Amino acid sequence: MAKKKPQRADTGFVLFDILYEDGARTSNRKVPAELVNSYDGDGPIRGFIEEQDRKIAEMSGNPRGPIKSISRVA
């Protein structure tokens, strides 16, 4: 008998690609699933990503520009 493939566990995250106004792009940014499933539109998602960007900028010293668009990874 063939072995069954183990089922993938739900990680609780949704991946997004972010495009910034300066043309920079970041891929596969993790956002908690509970923010995605809320009824507040993309506001909580945008806020979460901007907070991540602030923390990264503090550590690296390189600030990010404003976000132009957020798209969910298929």
Number of C-alpha atoms within 10 A of each C-alpha: 3 4 5 6 6 6 6 6 6 7 8 10 14 17 16 19 15 20 18 15 12 11 9 12 14 11 13 13 15 16 19 14 15 12 19 17 10 12 9 10 11 15 13 16 21 17 12 16 19 16 12 14 17 16 13 14 13 10 10 9 10 11 13 15 14 12 17 13 12 17 13 13 12 6
